[in-house]
Amino acid sequence: MSTYFFAGHESLTNRGCEALLRGITTAVRASDPQAAFLAPSFDVDADARRWPEAGEAGVAFVPAYRLPAPVRVWARIQTRWPSVRRLGLPRPGLPVSLRQQVDHADRCILTGGDVLSLDYGVPSLTRYLGQARSFIARDVPVALWAASVGPFKAAPDIERAVVHDLRRFSDISVRESASLRYLRGLGLDNVRQVVDPAFLMSPQPWNCSAILPADHDDGVLGFNVSPLVHKIVQRKGAAAGRAFEQGVIGFLRHVVEASGMGVVLVPHVDSVDGGAGNSDFLYMRDLLARSGLDERRISLAPRELNAAQLKYLIAQCRFFVGARTHATIAAWSQHVPTVSLGYSVKARGLNADLFGDERFVLDTQALDLEKLLAAFDLLQAEEGGTRALLRREIPVWQQRAREAMPPAWTGQPT
């Protein structure tokens, strides 16, 4: 039996991270049936409640840690004076308290989807690289599993640091061809393309009739938008942020008032502390209140649902429009025609690989009511063909996800 440590993971409040854990444990146990897993958590008890069957999958939650004070200071300095990064990036390793809990880990999996990017800031990136380096220093093999990486073209110093660290990984797998081309272009030859393990997560059936809108003669549109996307749009200014939200509210009004469809708002990430900072639930609750729409036609799913329950809810939808990548994966893997509200390489890359183009991707930086309405029309016009493609391709993708285990790890543990 091998024990695997999940670096890059911190909380099941991000249902995408939960989907990754569920999918990876499924894939690993296909080759290593007795495998055990250690998953860091900011709230061990809460995550155990969110996934009560985790023990059956071999998963134990262990305390996660936040950035140490010196790195937080460095983070503030580099924000004001980016040139300090030329001296090198800090890579904070595991603290002594956590190292003592994971000394018996045989292998390390760096997951989290796009944690090796600048989407969440430089300090976040240094934390995950530091965790990986802690294991490499102990001669524990580290694999980057089904990631979207970079790009870091705007920050060459960071790009060099990431490449330096990745060269020491025992395996690098990415989930879309854009990341594959990017890393190979940087001279990394230990990179292969796999499928995101979230495609393997099984939905958990539950009675969601009370959650679905009461009036939906023509089916239900599932919709997800995040405060993260709003923050990215706001970098262009407060007016851009307001226009983005007006477009979203206008779109929801159109679907509810001009079609026979109902809408269910699907939060897929919540904040660790329960606040509004990264909570899809609180953000969409505010948008819903501002819309003034009849709640018989539009509803908001509760924030307590776990990833498998949300996947089951999404399966009840005729169409889906989502900003969170793993919410769209939950839809695709159940043959639900979907539009991605993309802000990074992952949405474009996954769509290009699955559909052969990016016609179902909307760039959030240029999102407005007109583009949302056009995307909704496209979903309806191509519904039959899209469902047929998904029924054909998803089983192939799921098999590829099952085969994502690092080749060197597929034998019996040494």
KATAPE-V532607 format. One record per pair of residues at least 4 apart in sequence whose ideal C-beta (glycine too) atoms are under 7 Angstrom apart, sorted by sequence separation. I is the first residue (numbers start at 1). J is the second residue. If there is no record, write none. Layout:
I:J
I:J
This chain:
14:18
15:19
16:20
17:21
18:22
19:23
20:24
21:25
22:26
23:27
24:28
25:29
26:30
28:32
29:33
43:47
44:48
45:49
46:50
47:51
53:57
55:59
67:71
69:73
70:74
71:75
72:76
73:77
74:78
75:79
77:81
78:82
85:89
94:98
95:99
96:100
98:102
99:103
118:122
120:124
122:126
123:127
124:128
125:129
126:130
127:131
128:132
129:133
130:134
132:136
133:137
134:138
155:159
156:160
157:161
158:162
159:163
160:164
161:165
162:166
163:167
177:181
178:182
179:183
180:184
181:185
182:186
184:188
195:199
208:212
212:216
216:220
225:229
227:231
228:232
229:233
230:234
234:238
236:240
238:242
239:243
240:244
241:245
242:246
243:247
244:248
245:249
246:250
247:251
248:252
249:253
250:254
251:255
252:256
253:257
254:258
255:259
271:275
275:279
279:283
280:284
281:285
282:286
283:287
284:288
285:289
286:290
287:291
293:297
295:299
301:305
305:309
307:311
308:312
309:313
310:314
311:315
325:329
326:330
327:331
328:332
329:333
330:334
345:349
346:350
347:351
348:352
349:353
350:354
351:355
352:356
355:359
363:367
367:371
369:373
370:374
371:375
372:376
373:377
374:378
375:379
376:380
377:381
378:382
379:383
382:386
383:387
384:388
385:389
386:390
387:391
388:392
389:393
390:394
393:397
394:398
395:399
396:400
397:401
398:402
399:403
405:409
12:17
54:59
67:72
94:99
114:119
135:140
174:179
183:188
293:298
305:310
322:327
331:336
342:347
352:357
355:360
362:367
367:372
405:410
11:17
12:18
29:35
41:47
48:54
78:84
136:142
152:158
166:172
174:180
234:240
255:261
271:277
276:282
314:320
322:328
332:338
342:348
352:358
28:35
77:84
78:85
118:125
135:142
152:159
184:191
213:220
233:240
234:241
256:263
271:278
276:283
331:338
340:347
351:358
9:17
183:191
212:220
233:241
255:263
271:279
320:328
115:124
116:125
174:183
269:278
270:279
301:310
322:331
351:360
362:371
132:142
152:162
270:280
288:298
328:338
348:358
351:361
172:183
180:191
230:241
233:244
252:263
269:280
270:281
320:331
340:351
9:21
25:37
116:128
268:280
288:300
301:313
328:340
48:61
115:128
180:193
267:280
314:327
348:361
362:375
47:61
230:244
267:281
347:361
6:21
230:245
285:300
74:90
112:128
172:188
177:193
284:300
314:330
320:336
322:338
44:61
174:191
267:284
314:331
319:336
21:39
110:128
172:190
319:337
320:338
321:339
322:340
323:341
44:63
71:90
171:190
172:191
173:192
174:193
175:194
265:284
311:330
315:334
317:336
322:341
342:361
359:378
39:59
41:61
175:195
310:330
314:334
321:341
340:360
342:362
37:58
41:62
71:92
167:188
173:194
175:196
315:336
325:346
339:360
340:361
341:362
342:363
343:364
36:58
37:59
38:60
39:61
40:62
41:63
42:64
110:132
166:188
281:303
314:336
325:347
332:354
338:360
342:364
35:58
40:63
41:64
163:186
225:248
265:288
339:362
341:364
4:28
38:62
40:64
68:92
108:132
67:92
144:169
149:174
163:188
143:169
148:174
341:367
108:135
142:169
143:170
146:173
147:174
148:175
142:170
143:171
144:172
145:173
147:175
148:176
29:58
141:170
144:173
146:175
223:252
2:32
9:39
10:40
11:41
65:95
149:179
4:35
6:37
9:40
10:41
11:42
116:147
117:148
148:179
151:182
6:38
10:42
11:43
25:57
108:140
110:142
117:149
133:165
136:168
147:179
150:182
1:34
2:35
3:36
4:37
5:38
6:39
18:51
25:58
65:98
107:140
110:143
114:147
116:149
117:150
132:165
149:182
270:303
1:35
6:40
25:59
92:126
106:140
107:141
108:142
109:143
110:144
111:145
113:147
114:148
118:152
149:183
221:255
263:297
265:299
267:301
1:36
3:38
12:47
63:98
91:126
92:127
105:140
110:145
113:148
262:297
263:298
264:299
265:300
266:301
11:47
62:98
90:126
109:145
122:158
129:165
262:298
265:301
267:303
339:375
89:126
93:130
94:131
118:155
256:293
264:301
12:50
21:59
91:129
92:130
93:131
249:287
253:291
256:294
12:51
62:101
91:130
248:287
252:291
354:393
62:102
93:133
94:134
221:261
223:263
253:293
339:379
93:134
218:259
220:261
249:290
252:293
256:297
323:364
91:133
218:260
219:261
220:262
221:263
222:264
223:265
224:266
245:287
249:291
256:298
268:310
337:379
217:260
218:261
220:263
223:266
226:269
78:122
220:264
222:266
224:268
266:310
216:261
116:162
216:262
252:298
337:383
75:122
215:262
266:313
75:123
146:194
266:314
213:262
264:313
337:386
146:196
212:262
213:263
228:278
337:387
146:197
213:264
227:278
71:123
212:264
227:279
335:387
211:264
264:317
10:64
226:280
71:126
269:324
335:390
67:123
224:280
227:283
268:324
335:391
226:283
268:326
332:390
225:284
268:327
335:394
67:127
319:379
266:327
333:394
332:394
38:102
38:105
89:158
86:157
85:157
89:161
85:158
215:296
214:296
215:297
213:296
213:297
24:109
213:298
213:299
24:111
212:299
211:299
211:301
20:111
222:314
20:113
229:323
17:112
222:317
220:316
221:317
5:102
16:113
220:317
221:318
226:323
220:318
221:319
222:320
223:321
224:322
225:323
226:324
219:318
224:323
5:105
221:321
224:324
3:104
4:105
7:108
3:105
7:109
8:110
9:111
211:313
3:106
4:107
5:108
6:109
7:110
8:111
9:112
206:309
224:327
2:106
8:112
204:308
208:312
212:316
2:107
4:109
6:111
203:308
204:309
208:313
201:307
202:308
206:312
8:115
201:308
205:312
203:311
204:312
208:316
203:312
222:331
201:311
232:343
203:315
229:341
229:343
225:341
251:369
250:369
254:373
8:128
247:367
7:128
24:145
247:368
251:372
255:376
247:369
251:373
244:367
7:131
7:132
243:368
247:372
198:326
5:135
199:329
198:329
233:364
232:364
233:365
196:329
199:333
229:364
179:345
178:345
27:197
176:346
178:348
179:349
178:349
177:349
24:197
27:200
176:349
23:197
26:200
176:350
23:198
175:350
177:352
23:199
177:353
20:197
23:200
176:353
20:198
23:201
19:198
22:201
16:198
19:201
151:345
148:345
148:346
199:397
200:398
199:398
148:349
200:401
195:397
199:401
200:402
197:401
195:400
196:401
194:400
195:401
194:401
197:404
195:404
194:404
113:325
119:344
117:344
42:272
114:344
173:404
114:346
113:346
171:406
170:406
171:408
170:408
16:268
15:268
16:269
15:269
14:269
51:306
13:269
50:306
13:270
13:271
146:404
13:272
145:404
11:272
143:406
22:307
22:308
18:306
19:307
18:307
15:306
15:307
15:310
107:409
19:326
106:413
16:324
16:325
16:326
15:326
30:402
27:401
31:405
27:402
27:404
28:405
23:401
27:405
31:410
2:413
1:413
